[in-house]
Amino acid sequence: MVRPEDIQTYIARGLACEHCEVAGDGHHFEAVIVSPEFRGKNRVQQHQLVYRALGDRMREEIHALSMQTLTPEEWAAR
């Protein structure tokens, strides 16, 4: 069973993150991801970057991932 910490590691390995926080129960996960790579991209493009970082794990290990993607500026303004 995949753990939230595993998903956090997978994302951080494939995407430059200033902050990455993942919670979940082994089947359903929620993530807050802050990356400078999100600048100038819409939400769909940002989520595609995360999916790319997760690769085949998104189909094989992770069944549901809800995410909030933010640029460093959006994160700082919270």
C-alpha positions in Angstrom: 0.0 0.0 0.0 1.3 3.4 -0.9 1.8 5.9 1.9 1.4 9.7 1.7 5.1 10.0 2.4 5.8 7.9 -0.7 3.7 10.1 -2.9 5.4 13.2 -1.5 8.8 11.7 -2.3 7.7 10.8 -5.9 6.5 14.3 -6.5 9.6 16.0 -5.0 11.9 13.8 -7.2 10.1 14.7 -10.4 9.2 18.4 -9.8 11.1 21.3 -8.2 9.0 21.9 -5.0 9.3 24.6 -2.4 6.6 22.8 -0.4 4.9 19.5 -0.8 2.5 18.1 1.7 0.4 14.9 1.1 -2.2 13.3 3.4 -4.3 10.3 2.8 -5.6 6.8 3.8 -3.7 4.6 1.4 -6.3 4.9 -1.3 -7.4 8.6 -1.4 -4.9 11.3 -1.1 -4.8 15.1 -0.9 -1.7 17.2 -1.8 -0.6 20.8 -1.5 2.2 21.4 -3.9 4.2 24.7 -4.3 6.5 24.9 -7.3 8.1 27.7 -9.3 7.5 25.4 -12.3 3.8 26.3 -12.0 4.4 30.0 -13.0 2.6 31.0 -16.2 0.7 27.7 -16.4 -3.0 27.2 -15.9 -4.3 24.6 -13.3 -4.6 21.9 -15.9 -1.0 22.4 -17.0 0.1 22.5 -13.4 -1.7 19.2 -12.6 -0.2 17.6 -15.7 3.3 18.5 -14.4 2.4 16.6 -11.1 1.0 13.6 -13.1 4.2 13.6 -15.2 6.3 13.5 -11.9 4.2 10.6 -10.7 4.4 8.7 -14.0 2.8 5.2 -14.1 2.3 5.3 -10.3 -0.8 7.4 -11.0 -2.4 4.5 -12.8 -0.9 1.6 -10.8 -0.6 2.7 -7.2 -2.5 5.9 -6.7 -6.3 5.6 -7.2 -7.4 9.1 -6.2 -5.3 12.3 -5.8 -6.9 15.7 -5.2 -4.3 18.5 -5.4 -3.9 22.1 -4.8 -1.1 23.6 -6.9 0.4 27.0 -6.1 3.2 29.1 -7.3 5.6 30.4 -4.5 3.9 33.8 -4.8 0.4 32.3 -4.3 1.7 30.3 -1.4 3.3 33.4 0.3 0.1 35.4 -0.1 -2.0 32.8 1.8 
